[in-house]
Amino acid sequence: MDRAHAEALDRDDPLRSLLERFELPDGVIYLDGNSLGPLPRGVAERMSRLVGHEWRDALITSWNTHGWYDLPATVGAKLEPLLGAAPGTVTVGDSTSVQLFKLLVAAARLRPGRRVVVTEPGNFPTDSYVVDGVARLLGLTVRWWSAADSPDLATVLDDDVAVVSLCHVDYRLGRMHDGPAVTAAVHEAGAVMLWDLCHSAGAVDVDLAGWDADLAVGCGYKYLNGGPGAPAFVYVAPRWLDAIEQPVTGWFGHADPFALERDYRPAAGVRRMLSGTTPVLGVAALDAALDAFAGVSMAEVRRKSLALTDLFLELTAERLASYGVVAEVPRAHAERGSQVCLRLPGAYGFVQALIGRRVIGDFREPDLARFGFAPLYVGFADVYDAVSHMVEVLAGREHERPENTARAAVT
Ligand SMILES: Cc1ncc(COP(=O)(O)O)c(C=O)c1O
């Protein structure tokens, strides 16, 4: 395996030209789009128009004249094809944590009398914290299920389970659940399925309608490239749109916000998932960012994602194993998301040394160097070059240097 082979893969890549839709700094190999996507072209211009004209000149009239009021629906409609979701089922606003809270409470209300929430210990912490918070609020019990310990979810399901809340792709180990099979098992037990798609949306060919999913959330700032702290998306299956009762009953989710009625009446459709005033700056940035996906086939994105991680796995096995580096990700395509973690002593310093060489990934406790492969802008030669830098870091013991081992607040 040499660089010429990787270059040939780039030449044959039907998604290669999408790289031009991003403003990546020269010389950077960006393998952290699973944390914060890079800046798509068009976002800066949209922000400048929004601030310099819509806000400054048109002021409050922009809610009507520049589409601010409809932005959550506009962005939802751009996300639906990326998620395999039917029209009118997705909207945006709030953080993923807040959307999780709203959906968990709503899911429990769809199954009154059932007292258990099932989730995984390996969740991204916010998912577990919010499950715990909602359980305490509603007097539910949390039942932990680990796919690693007992692969069959059905063993923890019974007629007391109201909702199962899982991350589709594990944020550390990159393991991916079988969306349709898990959803079917949950429905078999009469419970509601809530998917966290933070590490799937924009990188994996999610098919919410095909999975028969009930509810889903996901970040706007990872593979969707909506910018730091971008609003999260929320999905509600058509069958629940008229029944769902979310707990943060703010005026933007009201059937007629400007009627200013005393009593809450939920809006029709997924708009009822809104709570307060749309964070226009953030939602508009996500709106512009999603143009990077215009005309892109998610099946093609998935195909390239797997080819990128296959190449990375092959190169790391060939060139890094002798340094004691172990790749932590399922080898089976059906079980793999779009990222790979490398386990090694000194993983924090390893990531810092690579950042010093402009190869950007991130560190996750306790000993994982995590690399995301975003098919829209990562190329095969990037993967080859990144591994070459990794070899040089390890051979030169750069990861042990004090300037690389000193911890920063954000890892
Ligand atoms: C699976 C998962 N859920 C949620 C979040 C973050 O939620 P929030 O946007 O509320 O910070 C992350 C962030 O990395 C995540 O990986």
The ligand as an ORCA input file, in Angstrom:
! r2SCAN-3c Opt
* xyz 0 1
  C     -23.860     11.281     21.093
  C     -23.854     12.717     21.525
  N     -24.976     13.263     22.006
  C     -24.997     14.577     22.397
  C     -23.870     15.367     22.284
  C     -23.813     16.801     22.689
  O     -24.983     17.390     23.038
  P     -25.065     18.980     23.113
  O     -25.161     19.474     21.703
  O     -26.270     19.229     23.915
  O     -23.818     19.483     23.743
  C     -22.698     14.823     21.770
  C     -21.491     15.683     21.659
  O     -20.431     15.331     21.313
  C     -22.690     13.473     21.390
  O     -21.565     12.926     20.920
*
